[in-house]
Structure formats: C-alpha cells, structure tokens
C-alpha cells in the first residue's frame, strides 16, 4: 500500500466504526468545554465528567466562577489532580474573559493560548469542538496511533500534529481527531493491546511495531 492508500484506509475504517462521534467531555457551551478540557490534563475524561457537574452547579459561567476564590474552586476539583495550578487557571481565565471579552470565550487560537493554564492542545480542542474551526489536537492516543500506523515518527506531539495536518484533509480534522481517540481507547490501547481487535494496525502498521508485538506474543 502507498502512504496515500494507508491514509485512506484509516479514514474509511474510522468513518465506518464511528459514523457518529461522541464528544468525550460533557459540556453545554464554549466556556464549560474550556473548563472541562483544562481539568482533563493528566486526568481521565470519566473523572472530569464526575467533577464538572458539581463545579458547574455552582458556576457554569465566568461571572459566577469569580465569585468563588481559587481555594474554593480547588476544593471542588481536587479529585482530578493538579488542583492548585488548575484552580488558579480557572479563576484567572474567568477574570480575563470578563475584563477583556465580555465573558465570552474567544475563537482565536492565539487569544485562547494567552489565557492562564490554557496550552496549545486545550485551545485546539476548544476551537475544534466549540466553534467547528479545523484543528487537530494531539493527545496520547493520537500520538501513539500515528506512530503505530507509520504516519509520524513519534518524536513529539508537535511533530505528530504537523504530520496529521499534512496527511489528513482539513475538512476531516475535527472528526478524525475524535475518531482516532476513541479507536485508540477501544481497539489500540497502550496497555492490554490485542492486535487481533485492531484492524487498522494489523493492515497498515509500522513493521517494527508489528514485529515487536509478535515477539512479545511468541518469545523464543
């Protein structure tokens, strides 16, 4: 298979498995998505989805959020981890949204990345999922699969994002990044990986990845 054929195979398989794509983090608008994505850093979506209803019952907009102190926010979000940094970030960005943007979340990547505790990946998720602007946020699943499939060299997420944007059609980015995340969780995880269930890697996987897998299954 040529590289283009492999890319097409991956896209078509993902579209077949995930014709409708669930959004991993529960939210109702750009602000609640921004907070949920910020909370998800080094945590799980399941844990975040357990905590955000408690937080959003008290404050689901920046005006209510700044009525709490960073310490009060921290008490609520402790279970998701990194709570000192995240609580300061949530309070700080809420204050800036009120002062600079009339309480609205900006749609521009560069403006989002200027907000406290908002990195490139968080900004990419927000523009993609809240505003429908093409972006390709790379998480650990996408980073792993882009390497397994021979689409990126695995050096770092910055390179992986560049490779994904180069290989995949722009109009598919927003769907594909979610489809790959779900596929990685369900069929091609880092631990407990069963290649028999992983049709994409079976078919187009990088040779050294497949060799290493079979070696662990059939040690001499």
N, CA, C and O of each residue as an XYZ file, in Angstrom:
880
protein
N       0.842     -1.212      0.000
C       0.000      0.000      0.000
C       0.870      1.252      0.000
O       1.879      1.317      0.702
N       0.479      2.230     -0.781
C       1.176      3.521     -0.736
C       0.740      4.266      0.526
O      -0.244      3.892      1.164
N       1.474      5.318      0.881
C       1.114      6.135      2.053
C      -0.311      6.674      1.893
O      -1.100      6.646      2.838
N      -0.637      7.165      0.684
C      -1.987      7.725      0.446
C      -3.059      6.654      0.641
O      -4.122      6.933      1.194
N      -2.785      5.435      0.190
C      -3.759      4.340      0.349
C      -3.929      3.971      1.824
O      -5.032      3.665      2.277
N      -2.821      4.006      2.561
C      -2.900      3.727      4.007
C      -3.736      4.792      4.723
O      -4.564      4.477      5.578
N      -3.505      6.041      4.362
C      -4.276      7.145      4.959
C      -5.759      6.955      4.661
O      -6.598      7.089      5.552
N      -6.080      6.645      3.411
C      -7.487      6.440      3.020
C      -8.102      5.254      3.753
O      -9.258      5.301      4.173
N      -7.316      4.188      3.902
C      -7.820      3.013      4.625
C      -8.160      3.385      6.069
O      -9.214      3.009      6.582
N      -7.258      4.128      6.722
C      -7.501      4.542      8.112
C      -8.761      5.402      8.206
O      -9.609      5.182      9.070
N      -8.874      6.384      7.311
C     -10.037      7.286      7.331
C     -11.335      6.496      7.134
O     -12.297      6.664      7.884
N     -11.344      5.644      6.125
C     -12.582      4.896      5.803
C     -12.968      3.948      6.937
O     -14.147      3.801      7.258
N     -11.971      3.313      7.537
C     -12.259      2.395      8.649
C     -12.821      3.161      9.837
O     -13.798      2.729     10.449
N     -12.215      4.291     10.165
C     -12.691      5.102     11.295
C     -14.103      5.619     11.045
O     -14.923      5.663     11.962
N     -14.387      6.010      9.810
C     -15.725      6.524      9.495
C     -16.774      5.414      9.575
O     -17.928      5.662      9.924
N     -16.360      4.190      9.249
C     -17.277      3.046      9.336
C     -17.576      2.706     10.797
O     -18.722      2.447     11.165
N     -16.521      2.711     11.625
C     -16.702      2.335     13.042
C     -17.416      3.437     13.821
O     -18.235      3.161     14.698
N     -17.091      4.700     13.488
C     -17.660      5.837     14.229
C     -18.379      6.801     13.287
O     -17.905      7.913     13.051
N     -19.534      6.371     12.744
C     -20.268      7.284     11.856
C     -20.805      8.501     12.616
O     -20.870      9.605     12.075
N     -21.187      8.280     13.878
C     -21.500      9.409     14.757
C     -20.482      9.359     15.894
O     -20.143      8.285     16.390
N     -20.003     10.521     16.296
C     -18.843     10.555     17.189
C     -19.230     11.182     18.521
O     -19.587     12.359     18.572
N     -19.160     10.404     19.603
C     -19.444     11.003     20.909
C     -18.338     11.978     21.305
O     -17.162     11.742     21.029
N     -18.726     13.071     21.951
C     -17.725     14.020     22.460
C     -17.366     13.571     23.876
O     -18.254     13.400     24.712
N     -16.061     13.377     24.156
C     -15.672     12.758     25.433
C     -16.018     13.563     26.681
O     -16.343     12.979     27.715
N     -15.955     14.896     26.606
C     -16.162     15.715     27.803
C     -17.541     16.378     27.789
O     -17.902     17.052     26.823
N     -18.297     16.186     28.849
C     -19.632     16.782     28.938
C     -19.517     18.296     29.081
O     -18.753     18.803     29.903
N     -20.293     19.008     28.261
C     -20.282     20.477     28.341
C     -21.530     20.993     27.629
O     -22.202     20.248     26.917
N     -21.831     22.277     27.830
C     -23.024     22.836     27.164
C     -22.712     24.064     26.316
O     -23.560     24.519     25.548
N     -21.505     24.603     26.448
C     -21.144     25.799     25.685
C     -19.615     25.946     25.693
O     -18.931     25.172     26.363
N     -19.071     26.925     24.961
C     -17.608     27.053     24.893
C     -16.935     27.212     26.257
O     -15.845     26.680     26.465
N     -17.565     27.935     27.191
C     -16.934     28.143     28.498
C     -16.824     26.831     29.274
O     -15.761     26.508     29.806
N     -17.925     26.077     29.339
C     -17.875     24.827     30.105
C     -16.949     23.813     29.426
O     -16.327     22.995     30.104
N     -16.854     23.860     28.098
C     -15.888     22.983     27.413
C     -14.456     23.385     27.775
O     -13.624     22.532     28.082
N     -14.180     24.680     27.737
C     -12.838     25.167     28.073
C     -12.423     24.694     29.468
O     -11.300     24.229     29.659
N     -13.319     24.812     30.432
C     -13.005     24.398     31.803
C     -12.802     22.879     31.859
O     -11.871     22.395     32.504
N     -13.676     22.137     31.182
C     -13.561     20.669     31.203
C     -12.245     20.205     30.585
O     -11.594     19.301     31.107
N     -11.852     20.828     29.468
C     -10.603     20.422     28.807
C      -9.406     20.768     29.693
O      -8.468     19.980     29.812
N      -9.442     21.938     30.306
C      -8.364     22.338     31.219
C      -8.243     21.310     32.363
O      -7.137     20.925     32.742
N      -9.378     20.880     32.897
C      -9.366     19.915     34.004
C      -8.855     18.545     33.569
O      -8.346     17.785     34.393
N      -8.985     18.223     32.277
C      -8.651     16.872     31.812
C      -7.152     16.624     31.689
O      -6.738     15.483     31.484
N      -6.333     17.658     31.809
C      -4.878     17.472     31.711
C      -4.401     16.494     32.784
O      -4.644     16.690     33.975
N      -3.720     15.439     32.341
C      -3.206     14.392     33.236
C      -4.294     13.820     34.145
O      -4.038     13.451     35.291
N      -5.513     13.757     33.606
C      -6.614     13.106     34.312
C      -7.385     12.300     33.269
O      -6.975     12.227     32.111
N      -8.493     11.701     33.676
C      -9.306     10.954     32.710
C     -10.613     11.701     32.450
O     -11.097     12.449     33.300
N     -11.168     11.486     31.267
C     -12.444     12.125     30.938
C     -13.542     11.666     31.899
O     -14.415     12.450     32.269
N     -13.494     10.396     32.300
C     -14.508      9.871     33.232
C     -14.467     10.653     34.545
O     -15.505     11.060     35.067
N     -13.250     10.861     35.076
C     -13.102     11.597     36.332
C     -13.582     13.040     36.174
O     -14.275     13.572     37.041
N     -13.205     13.667     35.057
C     -13.618     15.061     34.822
C     -15.139     15.158     34.736
O     -15.741     16.074     35.296
N     -15.759     14.205     34.029
C     -17.225     14.233     33.880
C     -17.953     13.984     35.205
O     -19.136     14.298     35.334
N     -17.241     13.418     36.190
C     -17.842     13.259     37.522
C     -17.777     14.566     38.319
O     -18.645     14.844     39.147
N     -16.740     15.359     38.056
C     -16.493     16.567     38.855
C     -17.178     17.808     38.272
O     -17.666     18.655     39.021
N     -17.218     17.919     36.923
C     -17.768     19.154     36.335
C     -19.229     19.431     36.719
O     -19.578     20.600     36.885
N     -20.102     18.425     36.869
C     -21.466     18.783     37.297
C     -21.492     19.472     38.654
O     -22.321     20.351     38.892
N     -20.581     19.073     39.550
C     -20.530     19.692     40.889
C     -20.032     21.136     40.759
O     -20.587     22.056     41.360
N     -18.963     21.313     39.952
C     -18.411     22.660     39.754
C     -19.415     23.563     39.031
O     -19.633     24.706     39.430
N     -20.025     23.031     37.956
C     -20.918     23.866     37.139
C     -22.252     24.153     37.840
O     -22.946     25.105     37.484
N     -22.607     23.339     38.825
C     -23.812     23.655     39.611
C     -23.593     24.953     40.393
O     -24.535     25.707     40.641
N     -22.336     25.203     40.778
C     -22.011     26.452     41.488
C     -21.689     27.581     40.514
O     -22.037     28.737     40.752
N     -21.011     27.226     39.397
C     -20.565     28.264     38.458
C     -20.366     27.655     37.076
O     -19.422     26.896     36.855
N     -21.265     27.993     36.139
C     -21.101     27.495     34.768
C     -20.836     28.654     33.799
O     -21.039     28.536     32.591
N     -20.377     29.777     34.366
C     -20.031     30.948     33.552
C     -18.969     31.732     34.319
O     -18.844     31.573     35.534
N     -18.197     32.578     33.624
C     -17.098     33.265     34.308
C     -17.550     34.196     35.433
O     -16.838     34.363     36.424
N     -18.718     34.797     35.285
C     -19.180     35.744     36.306
C     -19.426     35.046     37.648
O     -19.075     35.571     38.705
N     -20.031     33.858     37.590
C     -20.243     33.106     38.835
C     -18.943     32.491     39.337
O     -18.733     32.360     40.543
N     -18.069     32.115     38.398
C     -16.813     31.463     38.807
C     -15.968     32.401     39.664
O     -15.384     31.972     40.659
N     -15.899     33.682     39.285
C     -15.024     34.603     40.052
C     -15.652     35.013     41.389
O     -15.009     35.686     42.195
N     -16.892     34.613     41.623
C     -17.469     34.833     42.955
C     -16.860     33.876     43.982
O     -16.908     34.119     45.188
N     -16.286     32.780     43.469
C     -15.556     31.856     44.345
C     -14.089     32.259     44.373
O     -13.614     32.964     43.483
N     -13.379     31.810     45.393
C     -11.923     32.012     45.412
C     -11.263     30.820     44.714
O     -11.889     29.782     44.500
N      -9.996     30.992     44.369
C      -9.252     29.878     43.766
C      -9.220     28.683     44.722
O      -9.259     27.534     44.281
N      -9.150     28.950     46.023
C      -9.130     27.857     47.011
C     -10.455     27.100     47.037
O     -10.476     25.878     47.188
N     -11.553     27.826     46.890
C     -12.872     27.157     46.862
C     -13.001     26.295     45.604
O     -13.528     25.184     45.652
N     -12.517     26.820     44.487
C     -12.529     26.035     43.245
C     -11.665     24.791     43.429
O     -12.036     23.695     43.010
N     -10.511     24.978     44.061
C      -9.579     23.864     44.260
C     -10.213     22.732     45.061
O     -10.016     21.559     44.742
N     -10.964     23.073     46.090
C     -11.616     22.047     46.925
C     -12.530     21.152     46.080
O     -12.590     19.940     46.283
N     -13.238     21.771     45.130
C     -14.180     21.016     44.292
C     -13.444     20.121     43.298
O     -13.844     18.980     43.063
N     -12.361     20.650     42.715
C     -11.715     19.937     41.596
C     -10.555     19.029     42.043
O      -9.889     18.425     41.201
N     -10.312     18.928     43.350
C      -9.184     18.131     43.858
C      -9.089     16.733     43.232
O      -7.986     16.306     42.891
N     -10.205     16.006     43.068
C     -10.100     14.629     42.562
C      -9.487     14.511     41.160
O      -9.019     13.432     40.795
N      -9.478     15.582     40.370
C      -8.918     15.450     39.011
C      -7.397     15.638     38.985
O      -6.769     15.425     37.948
N      -6.799     16.035     40.117
C      -5.348     16.188     40.158
C      -4.884     17.560     39.663
O      -5.616     18.268     38.971
N      -3.658     17.915     40.030
C      -3.051     19.213     39.672
C      -3.956     20.377     40.067
O      -3.987     21.405     39.391
N      -4.694     20.208     41.169
C      -5.721     21.206     41.516
C      -5.179     22.591     41.863
O      -5.867     23.574     41.587
N      -3.978     22.733     42.456
C      -3.506     24.098     42.733
C      -3.349     24.924     41.455
O      -3.790     26.072     41.390
N      -2.713     24.325     40.434
C      -2.498     25.043     39.173
C      -3.822     25.247     38.415
O      -4.087     26.321     37.876
N      -4.635     24.194     38.390
C      -5.885     24.266     37.622
C      -6.865     25.269     38.230
O      -7.536     26.003     37.503
N      -6.946     25.302     39.566
C      -7.895     26.236     40.203
C      -7.478     27.684     39.961
O      -8.319     28.547     39.709
N      -6.173     27.943     40.039
C      -5.690     29.304     39.734
C      -5.969     29.654     38.280
O      -6.357     30.778     37.965
N      -5.766     28.671     37.390
C      -6.020     28.897     35.972
C      -7.484     29.207     35.696
O      -7.797     30.134     34.949
N      -8.382     28.429     36.301
C      -9.825     28.622     36.091
C     -10.259     29.998     36.598
O     -11.003     30.714     35.927
N      -9.787     30.353     37.785
C     -10.143     31.670     38.338
C      -9.555     32.778     37.452
O     -10.247     33.734     37.100
N      -8.278     32.637     37.102
C      -7.596     33.680     36.322
C      -8.182     33.877     34.938
O      -8.373     35.007     34.491
N      -8.466     32.770     34.257
C      -9.002     32.928     32.894
C     -10.429     33.471     32.932
O     -10.838     34.214     32.040
N     -11.187     33.099     33.968
C     -12.564     33.617     34.090
C     -12.544     35.131     34.259
O     -13.368     35.841     33.684
N     -11.585     35.618     35.059
C     -11.439     37.059     35.294
C     -11.088     37.778     33.981
O     -11.639     38.834     33.671
N     -10.171     37.186     33.227
C      -9.751     37.792     31.948
C     -10.905     37.790     30.944
O     -11.098     38.767     30.220
N     -11.676     36.695     30.898
C     -12.822     36.638     29.968
C     -13.814     37.764     30.257
O     -14.385     38.351     29.338
N     -14.012     38.058     31.536
C     -14.927     39.145     31.914
C     -14.327     40.501     31.522
O     -15.002     41.346     30.935
N     -13.049     40.690     31.857
C     -12.415     42.001     31.657
C     -12.158     42.313     30.179
O     -12.288     43.460     29.753
N     -11.795     41.295     29.403
C     -11.374     41.557     28.015
C     -12.378     41.131     26.945
O     -12.387     41.677     25.842
N     -13.233     40.141     27.281
C     -14.066     39.551     26.220
C     -15.555     39.506     26.571
O     -16.293     38.685     26.026
N     -15.994     40.371     27.465
C     -17.414     40.413     27.861
C     -17.940     39.050     28.301
O     -19.107     38.721     28.088
N     -17.071     38.275     28.908
C     -17.496     36.971     29.423
C     -17.566     35.867     28.385
O     -17.952     34.740     28.697
N     -17.195     36.183     27.151
C     -17.256     35.191     26.076
C     -15.882     34.547     25.841
O     -14.847     35.177     26.059
N     -15.888     33.305     25.400
C     -14.631     32.626     25.062
C     -14.237     33.014     23.643
O     -15.028     32.844     22.715
N     -13.021     33.537     23.460
C     -12.611     33.912     22.091
C     -12.418     32.685     21.206
O     -12.133     31.591     21.694
N     -12.578     32.884     19.895
C     -12.471     31.769     18.942
C     -11.058     31.626     18.369
O     -10.762     30.633     17.704
N     -10.192     32.594     18.617
C      -8.859     32.566     18.000
C      -7.879     31.785     18.878
O      -7.798     31.997     20.088
N      -7.139     30.877     18.240
C      -6.155     30.052     18.959
C      -5.194     30.907     19.773
O      -4.932     30.618     20.941
N      -4.661     31.976     19.141
C      -3.624     32.758     19.827
C      -4.172     33.463     21.058
O      -3.453     33.641     22.041
N      -5.449     33.871     21.014
C      -6.054     34.517     22.189
C      -6.320     33.490     23.291
O      -6.114     33.768     24.473
N      -6.773     32.314     22.896
C      -7.015     31.251     23.880
C      -5.715     30.851     24.575
O      -5.687     30.639     25.788
N      -4.638     30.749     23.793
C      -3.357     30.308     24.355
C      -2.753     31.337     25.321
O      -1.843     31.021     26.087
N      -3.269     32.568     25.274
C      -2.789     33.592     26.224
C      -3.471     33.482     27.593
O      -3.033     34.106     28.559
N      -4.534     32.693     27.669
C      -5.257     32.556     28.939
C      -4.474     31.662     29.898
O      -3.792     30.735     29.460
N      -4.565     31.933     31.211
C      -3.844     31.115     32.192
C      -4.223     29.633     32.080
O      -5.396     29.289     31.929
N      -3.212     28.770     32.156
C      -3.388     27.304     32.182
C      -3.976     26.731     30.882
O      -4.393     25.574     30.847
N      -4.007     27.535     29.828
C      -4.525     27.051     28.538
C      -3.344     26.877     27.581
O      -2.726     27.850     27.150
N      -3.050     25.626     27.264
C      -1.974     25.338     26.323
C      -2.506     25.145     24.911
O      -3.691     25.343     24.641
N      -1.615     24.758     24.028
C      -1.971     24.607     22.611
C      -3.042     23.532     22.410
O      -3.976     23.713     21.630
N      -2.894     22.411     23.122
C      -3.855     21.319     22.940
C      -5.248     21.735     23.413
O      -6.243     21.497     22.728
N      -5.307     22.360     24.593
C      -6.605     22.819     25.119
C      -7.258     23.802     24.156
O      -8.450     23.695     23.869
N      -6.484     24.756     23.661
C      -7.013     25.739     22.708
C      -7.512     25.049     21.438
O      -8.552     25.422     20.895
N      -6.769     24.040     20.965
C      -7.163     23.311     19.749
C      -8.491     22.583     19.935
O      -9.341     22.585     19.044
N      -8.661     21.953     21.113
C      -9.917     21.242     21.382
C     -11.085     22.226     21.393
O     -12.149     21.937     20.844
N     -10.890     23.380     22.011
C     -11.976     24.364     22.125
C     -12.371     24.908     20.750
O     -13.560     24.969     20.435
N     -11.386     25.306     19.922
C     -11.767     25.856     18.611
C     -12.428     24.773     17.752
O     -13.341     25.055     16.975
N     -11.957     23.537     17.902
C     -12.494     22.441     17.104
C     -13.914     22.067     17.533
O     -14.832     22.032     16.714
N     -14.079     21.787     18.832
C     -15.356     21.232     19.298
C     -16.395     22.292     19.629
O     -17.593     22.042     19.503
N     -15.954     23.473     20.051
C     -16.934     24.520     20.408
C     -17.306     25.382     19.211
O     -18.444     25.839     19.101
N     -16.345     25.608     18.309
C     -16.578     26.561     17.218
C     -16.519     25.943     15.819
O     -16.784     26.620     14.826
N     -16.169     24.651     15.744
C     -16.131     23.983     14.435
C     -15.015     24.458     13.532
O     -15.073     24.258     12.319
N     -13.992     25.088     14.105
C     -12.844     25.556     13.317
C     -11.858     24.396     13.190
O     -11.526     23.779     14.202
N     -11.378     24.073     11.983
C     -10.488     22.919     11.833
C      -9.232     23.027     12.709
O      -8.503     24.018     12.668
N      -9.009     21.983     13.493
C      -7.810     21.900     14.339
C      -7.527     20.415     14.541
O      -8.390     19.576     14.281
N      -6.342     20.095     14.996
C      -6.021     18.678     15.216
C      -5.299     18.510     16.552
O      -4.084     18.320     16.583
N      -6.058     18.582     17.669
C      -5.437     18.408     18.977
C      -4.864     16.996     19.089
O      -5.545     16.023     18.765
N      -3.636     16.883     19.538
C      -2.991     15.570     19.650
C      -2.885     15.182     21.122
O      -2.227     15.861     21.910
N      -3.546     14.078     21.480
C      -3.391     13.540     22.831
C      -2.536     12.275     22.756
O      -1.994     11.949     21.701
N      -2.420     11.567     23.879
C      -1.526     10.395     23.911
C      -1.998      9.302     22.944
O      -1.176      8.607     22.346
N      -3.325      9.146     22.787
C      -3.837      8.110     21.876
C      -3.452      8.423     20.431
O      -2.968      7.555     19.705
N      -3.669      9.663     20.027
C      -3.344     10.057     18.650
C      -1.839      9.950     18.418
O      -1.405      9.483     17.365
N      -1.050     10.378     19.389
C       0.404     10.310     19.273
C       0.854      8.850     19.085
O       1.703      8.555     18.243
N       0.275      7.953     19.877
C       0.621      6.523     19.791
C       0.201      5.926     18.448
O       0.981      5.217     17.811
N      -1.019      6.210     18.021
C      -1.527      5.588     16.792
C      -0.873      6.140     15.533
O      -0.627      5.395     14.584
N      -0.592      7.428     15.516
C       0.102      7.999     14.354
C       1.468      7.330     14.174
O       1.938      7.158     13.049
N       2.099      6.956     15.288
C       3.373      6.229     15.197
C       3.124      4.777     14.769
O       3.786      4.276     13.860
N       2.178      4.107     15.417
C       1.895      2.707     15.084
C       1.532      2.538     13.611
O       1.884      1.541     12.979
N       0.829      3.519     13.085
C       0.381      3.417     11.686
C       1.419      3.903     10.677
O       1.189      3.871      9.468
N       2.567      4.356     11.193
C       3.622      4.819     10.287
C       3.354      6.194      9.695
O       3.923      6.548      8.663
N       2.490      6.971     10.345
C       2.152      8.303      9.823
C       3.012      9.405     10.447
O       3.039     10.528      9.944
N       3.714      9.089     11.539
C       4.574     10.080     12.191
C       5.702      9.343     12.899
O       5.587      8.153     13.193
N       6.798     10.057     13.173
C       7.972      9.373     13.726
C       7.949      9.233     15.244
O       8.845      8.619     15.823
N       6.935      9.795     15.889
C       6.798      9.616     17.333
C       7.729     10.452     18.182
O       7.814     10.249     19.393
N       8.444     11.409     17.553
C       9.407     12.209     18.337
C       8.713     13.068     19.387
O       9.123     13.079     20.548
N       7.668     13.786     18.993
C       6.943     14.635     19.947
C       5.576     14.988     19.368
O       5.324     14.797     18.179
N       4.692     15.512     20.235
C       3.321     15.789     19.793
C       3.265     16.924     18.777
O       2.351     16.974     17.954
N       4.232     17.831     18.828
C       4.271     18.936     17.859
C       4.454     18.372     16.445
O       3.761     18.769     15.508
N       5.400     17.441     16.315
C       5.638     16.814     15.009
C       4.433     15.982     14.584
O       4.040     15.995     13.418
N       3.853     15.262     15.534
C       2.683     14.433     15.221
C       1.546     15.291     14.684
O       0.883     14.909     13.720
N       1.314     16.453     15.305
C       0.248     17.352     14.836
C       0.536     17.844     13.420
O      -0.364     17.882     12.581
N       1.790     18.221     13.152
C       2.154     18.665     11.796
C       1.900     17.567     10.773
O       1.361     17.823      9.696
N       2.291     16.345     11.115
C       2.115     15.216     10.192
C       0.636     14.926      9.951
O       0.226     14.667      8.819
N      -0.160     14.971     11.013
C      -1.602     14.720     10.874
C      -2.246     15.761      9.962
O      -3.061     15.429      9.101
N      -1.870     17.020     10.163
C      -2.454     18.096      9.348
C      -2.007     17.992      7.887
O      -2.735     18.384      6.975
N      -0.813     17.464      7.681
C      -0.301     17.312      6.310
C      -0.986     16.139      5.601
O      -1.275     16.214      4.407
N      -1.242     15.060      6.339
C      -1.747     13.828      5.713
C      -3.263     13.810      5.536
O      -3.769     13.293      4.540
N      -3.990     14.378      6.511
C      -5.448     14.262      6.505
C      -6.093     15.520      5.921
O      -5.617     16.628      6.164
N      -7.185     15.353      5.147
C      -7.884     16.523      4.595
C      -8.421     17.426      5.714
O      -8.982     16.953      6.703
N      -8.231     18.728      5.527
C      -8.593     19.699      6.575
C     -10.055     19.580      7.010
O     -10.370     19.742      8.189
N     -10.938     19.298      6.063
C     -12.366     19.240      6.406
C     -12.693     18.034      7.295
O     -13.789     17.954      7.850
N     -11.754     17.100      7.430
C     -11.989     15.922      8.275
C     -11.300     16.007      9.638
O     -11.524     15.152     10.495
N     -10.463     17.029      9.848
C      -9.664     17.089     11.078
C     -10.505     16.964     12.340
O     -10.170     16.193     13.238
N     -11.588     17.714     12.410
C     -12.357     17.761     13.665
C     -12.990     16.415     13.996
O     -13.067     16.030     15.162
N     -13.443     15.699     12.966
C     -13.977     14.356     13.201
C     -12.854     13.366     13.486
O     -12.937     12.570     14.422
N     -11.807     13.423     12.675
C     -10.749     12.419     12.780
C     -10.051     12.424     14.130
O      -9.748     11.360     14.669
N      -9.791     13.598     14.685
C      -9.051     13.574     15.954
C      -9.867     12.865     17.037
O      -9.300     12.183     17.892
N     -11.194     13.021     17.006
C     -12.037     12.312     17.973
C     -12.150     10.831     17.627
O     -12.105      9.981     18.516
N     -12.296     10.518     16.337
C     -12.397      9.111     15.927
C     -11.135      8.328     16.310
O     -11.222      7.185     16.761
N      -9.965      8.947     16.128
C      -8.711      8.267     16.475
C      -8.610      8.071     17.991
O      -8.137      7.031     18.450
N      -9.047      9.058     18.763
C      -9.032      8.916     20.229
C      -9.890      7.723     20.660
O      -9.449      6.887     21.448
N     -11.108      7.652     20.141
C     -11.991      6.539     20.510
C     -11.411      5.208     20.047
O     -11.467      4.216     20.773
N     -10.854      5.189     18.836
C     -10.271      3.952     18.320
C      -9.098      3.511     19.201
O      -8.958      2.330     19.519
N      -8.262      4.471     19.588
C      -7.126      4.157     20.447
C      -7.562      3.574     21.785
O      -6.944      2.638     22.295
N      -8.618      4.126     22.343
C      -9.101      3.624     23.630
C      -9.690      2.226     23.495
O      -9.471      1.362     24.345
N     -10.439      2.015     22.417
C     -11.227      0.791     22.315
C     -10.494     -0.361     21.621
O     -10.713     -1.526     21.952
N      -9.620     -0.035     20.656
C      -9.019     -1.104     19.846
C      -7.489     -1.131     19.864
O      -6.887     -2.159     19.553
N      -6.856     -0.014     20.224
C      -5.397      0.037     20.129
C      -4.784      0.758     21.334
O      -4.075      1.754     21.186
N      -5.075      0.229     22.539
C      -4.582      0.908     23.748
C      -3.083      0.711     23.946
O      -2.462     -0.124     23.289
N      -2.519      1.482     24.848
C      -1.087      1.339     25.167
C      -0.848      0.041     25.932
O       0.118     -0.674     25.667
N      -1.738     -0.261     26.886
C      -1.600     -1.486     27.681
C      -2.756     -2.434     27.371
O      -3.869     -1.997     27.078
N      -2.479     -3.729     27.438
C      -3.529     -4.717     27.166
C      -3.969     -4.717     25.713
O      -5.127     -4.987     25.395
N      -3.023     -4.409     24.840
C      -3.325     -4.292     23.405
C      -3.438     -5.668     22.777
O      -2.539     -6.498     22.911
N      -4.555     -5.909     22.086
C      -4.758     -7.160     21.349
C      -4.848     -6.827     19.867
O      -5.847     -6.278     19.402
N      -3.806     -7.160     19.140
C      -3.734     -6.780     17.722
C      -4.868     -7.399     16.898
O      -5.255     -6.862     15.861
N      -5.392     -8.528     17.369
C      -6.495     -9.181     16.628
C      -7.714     -8.263     16.528
O      -8.480     -8.339     15.567
N      -7.887     -7.400     17.524
C      -9.035     -6.473     17.516
C      -8.743     -5.180     16.754
O      -9.642     -4.378     16.505
N      -7.480     -4.992     16.390
C      -7.018     -3.699     15.866
C      -6.790     -3.789     14.355
O      -5.661     -3.949     13.891
N      -7.876     -3.683     13.607
C      -7.829     -3.908     12.162
C      -6.932     -2.903     11.439
O      -6.289     -3.248     10.448
N      -6.887     -1.674     11.924
C      -6.081     -0.661     11.220
C      -4.594     -0.968     11.359
O      -3.862     -0.979     10.369
N      -4.147     -1.220     12.601
C      -2.718     -1.501     12.787
C      -2.334     -2.827     12.141
O      -1.250     -2.951     11.571
N      -3.214     -3.811     12.226
C      -2.978     -5.089     11.519
C      -2.681     -4.871     10.050
O      -1.789     -5.500      9.480
N      -3.447     -3.963      9.441
C      -3.409     -3.792      7.982
C      -2.294     -2.852      7.539
O      -1.629     -3.115      6.537
N      -2.079     -1.756      8.274
C      -1.117     -0.746      7.772
C       0.003     -0.461      8.767
O       0.802      0.450      8.552
N       0.071     -1.233      9.861
C       1.008     -0.913     10.947
C       2.465     -0.873     10.517
O       2.884     -1.566      9.590
N       3.209     -0.052     11.209
C       4.656      0.065     11.022
C       5.302     -1.303     11.294
O       4.957     -1.970     12.269
N       6.225     -1.711     10.442
C       6.801     -3.057     10.540
C       7.439     -3.320     11.907
O       7.216     -4.377     12.497
N       8.228     -2.371     12.414
C       8.903     -2.639     13.694
C       7.915     -2.727     14.860
O       8.189     -3.404     15.850
N       6.766     -2.045     14.749
C       5.723     -2.136     15.780
C       5.096     -3.535     15.759
O       4.906     -4.156     16.805
N       4.779     -4.019     14.557
C       4.182     -5.353     14.423
C       5.175     -6.431     14.855
O       4.801     -7.375     15.552
N       6.437     -6.295     14.445
C       7.472     -7.274     14.830
C       7.610     -7.341     16.348
O       7.689     -8.422     16.931
N       7.638     -6.161     16.978
C       7.785     -6.104     18.443
C       6.578     -6.749     19.125
O       6.721     -7.442     20.132
N       5.391     -6.516     18.569
C       4.162     -7.107     19.146
C       4.244     -8.622     19.078
O       4.017     -9.303     20.078
N       4.569     -9.160     17.890
C       4.591    -10.618     17.731
C       5.693    -11.258     18.583
O       5.553    -12.392     19.042
N       6.784    -10.522     18.788
C       7.896    -11.036     19.607
C       7.431    -11.227     21.061
O       7.794    -12.204     21.715
N       6.626    -10.279     21.550
C       6.139    -10.410     22.928
C       5.130    -11.567     23.049
O       5.017    -12.194     24.102
N       4.407    -11.834     21.962
C       3.413    -12.903     21.984
C       4.029    -14.280     21.789
O       3.528    -15.277     22.308
N       5.145    -14.322     21.019
C       5.795    -15.600     20.729
C       7.284    -15.530     21.065
O       8.125    -15.621     20.171
N       7.610    -15.372     22.336
C       9.040    -15.285     22.682
C       9.725    -16.627     22.428
O       9.164    -17.692     22.683
N      10.966    -16.541     21.914
C      11.676    -17.791     21.600
C      12.336    -18.329     22.858
O      12.986    -19.373     22.816
